[in-house]
């Protein structure tokens, strides 16, 4: 009888503990993320990607219009995204990048959209309207652009971003700014399959080579 009583007490203790802590548990694709609510959130800067393997990928320019690329950003501290800093480099469709820079790099615009992954693997848009990134014309080979996203309240440790080129490409010799990639050990860059013109809910297909988008991000997190 005494043994049964001990078991009953233990069960009620476990149940009560789970109930008290349920509000601190976030479900994400069958993965539980526990936040230590006793900690005060702090801003952390995360450099995403291997700087030594950073390179300019022409596929980012070739496929950024009608078939934009989607980049997975994962394994970062769970928190609210504050800002993203992208590394851009000059690139044109033909192998004349250095010569094209003599004429300057054209003003380049991108539409930035965030996505999360559904249970069936499709991507669902987070921000209703894309953010517009403008990189002014110039003669610089590289440019870093910082985008503030704190107002969107994106609380994730894993998400996708799409950078869709919004600028017209008047000629193959014209240089634009394209996001720099890095060589990864797993698929991080995807094309999409869609049944209509909408990018709100799409199916992703990984590229044959493992590359990711090189960036620096800031997140407000209790994971420190």
C-alpha positions in Angstrom: 0.0 0.0 0.0 2.8 2.3 0.9 4.5 1.6 -2.4 1.4 2.5 -4.4 1.2 5.7 -2.4 4.7 6.7 -3.4 4.0 6.0 -7.1 0.8 8.1 -6.9 2.7 11.0 -5.4 5.4 10.8 -8.0 2.9 10.8 -10.9 1.1 13.8 -9.5 4.4 15.6 -9.0 5.4 15.0 -12.6 2.0 16.0 -13.9 2.0 19.2 -11.8 5.6 20.0 -13.0 4.6 19.6 -16.6 1.5 21.7 -16.2 3.4 24.5 -14.5 6.0 24.6 -17.3 3.7 24.0 -20.2 3.5 27.7 -20.9 7.3 27.9 -21.4 7.4 25.2 -24.0 7.2 26.0 -27.7 6.3 23.2 -30.2 8.2 23.3 -33.5 7.8 20.3 -35.8 7.8 17.8 -32.9 10.8 19.5 -31.2 10.3 21.1 -27.8 12.2 24.3 -27.2 12.5 25.2 -23.6 13.2 28.8 -22.6 14.7 29.7 -19.3 12.3 32.4 -18.4 14.4 33.3 -15.3 17.0 34.7 -17.7 16.7 38.3 -19.1 16.8 38.2 -22.9 20.0 39.5 -24.4 21.0 40.4 -27.9 23.4 38.0 -29.5 25.3 38.4 -32.7 25.6 35.2 -34.8 27.8 34.8 -37.9 26.2 32.3 -40.2 28.5 30.5 -42.6 32.1 29.7 -43.0 34.0 32.9 -43.9 36.9 30.9 -45.4 34.6 29.2 -47.9 32.7 32.4 -48.9 32.2 32.9 -52.6 30.1 34.6 -55.2 27.6 32.2 -56.8 26.3 33.1 -60.2 23.3 30.9 -59.7 22.1 33.6 -57.2 21.8 36.0 -60.2 20.5 33.6 -62.8 17.7 32.3 -60.6 16.8 35.4 -58.6 14.0 36.6 -61.0 11.4 34.1 -62.2 12.8 31.3 -60.0 14.2 32.9 -56.8 16.4 30.9 -54.4 15.3 30.1 -50.8 17.9 29.9 -48.1 17.7 27.9 -44.9 19.0 29.4 -41.7 19.1 26.9 -38.9 20.8 25.9 -35.6 20.8 29.5 -34.3 19.8 30.5 -30.7 16.0 30.6 -30.3 14.8 34.2 -30.0 13.3 37.2 -31.7 15.3 38.3 -34.8 16.5 41.8 -34.6 18.5 42.4 -37.8 20.2 40.7 -40.7 23.4 41.8 -42.3 24.0 40.6 -45.9 27.3 40.4 -47.8 26.8 41.4 -51.4 29.4 41.3 -54.2 29.3 42.6 -57.8 28.4 40.1 -60.5 27.1 40.0 -64.0 25.9 37.2 -66.2 29.0 37.1 -68.4 32.6 36.6 -67.2 33.5 40.2 -67.3 33.0 41.3 -63.7 36.1 43.4 -63.3 35.6 45.1 -66.7 32.0 45.8 -65.8 33.0 47.5 -62.6 34.8 50.2 -64.7 31.3 51.3 -65.7 30.0 50.9 -62.1 27.6 48.5 -60.5 23.9 49.2 -61.1 21.4 50.1 -58.4 20.1 46.7 -57.2 16.8 46.0 -55.4 15.7 42.8 -53.7 12.5 41.6 -52.2 13.2 39.9 -48.8 10.6 37.4 -47.5 10.7 35.1 -44.5 9.2 31.6 -44.5 8.7 28.8 -42.0 8.4 25.1 -42.9 5.1 23.2 -42.5 4.6 19.6 -41.4 4.5 18.4 -45.0 7.7 20.3 -45.9 6.2 23.2 -47.8 7.2 26.7 -47.1 4.7 29.2 -45.6 5.3 32.9 -45.8 5.7 34.7 -42.5 5.8 38.5 -43.4 2.7 39.5 -45.4 4.6 41.9 -47.6 8.3 41.6 -48.7 10.9 44.0 -47.3 12.6 46.0 -50.0 16.4 46.0 -49.9 18.0 48.8 -52.0 21.8 48.7 -52.8 22.7 52.0 -54.4 24.9 52.1 -57.6 28.6 52.5 -57.1 32.1 51.2 -57.9 32.6 49.1 -54.8 33.3 45.4 -55.4 31.6 44.5 -52.0 28.8 46.0 -50.0 27.3 45.0 -46.6 23.6 45.8 -46.1 21.9 45.7 -42.7 18.1 45.1 -42.5 16.2 45.7 -39.3 13.5 43.1 -38.8 12.7 43.5 -35.1 9.2 44.9 -35.8 8.1 41.6 -37.5 8.5 39.7 -34.2 10.0 36.6 -35.9 10.7 34.3 -33.0 12.5 31.3 -34.5 15.7 29.2 -34.3 15.1 28.0 -37.9 13.6 29.8 -40.9 14.0 30.3 -44.6 14.6 33.6 -46.5 14.0 34.4 -50.1 15.9 37.2 -51.9 14.1 37.9 -55.1 15.8 40.3 -57.5 13.4 43.2 -58.3 15.8 45.1 -60.6 15.5 44.8 -64.4 18.6 43.3 -66.1 19.0 45.4 -69.2 22.1 43.6 -70.5 24.3 40.6 -69.8 27.3 42.8 -69.2 25.6 44.9 -66.6 26.9 44.3 -63.0 24.5 43.8 -60.1 25.0 43.1 -56.4 24.3 39.5 -55.5 24.4 37.8 -52.0 27.5 35.9 -51.2 27.3 32.2 -50.5 29.4 29.7 -48.4 30.2 26.0 -48.9 28.1 24.0 -46.5 28.1 20.3 -45.4 24.4 19.9 -46.1 21.7 21.4 -48.4 20.8 25.0 -47.4 19.8 26.5 -50.7 16.6 25.6 -52.5 14.6 26.2 -55.7 10.8 26.0 -55.4 8.0 24.2 -57.1 4.7 26.1 -57.3 1.4 25.5 -59.0 0.6 29.2 -59.5 2.3 32.6 -59.4 2.1 32.8 -55.7 5.1 32.3 -53.4 3.0 32.1 -50.2 3.0 28.3 -50.0 5.6 26.5 -52.1 7.4 23.1 -52.3 11.2 23.2 -52.0 13.8 21.3 -54.0 17.4 21.4 -52.9 20.2 22.4 -55.3 22.7 19.7 -56.3 25.5 21.4 -54.4 25.6 22.3 -50.7 25.8 26.0 -50.3 24.2 28.5 -48.0 23.8 32.3 -47.8 26.5 34.1 -45.8 25.1 36.6 -43.3 25.4 38.0 -39.8 22.3 38.2 -37.6 21.3 39.5 -34.3 18.7 37.8 -32.1 17.1 38.6 -28.7 17.4 35.4 -26.8 17.6 33.7 -23.4 20.0 31.1 -24.9 23.4 32.3 -23.5 
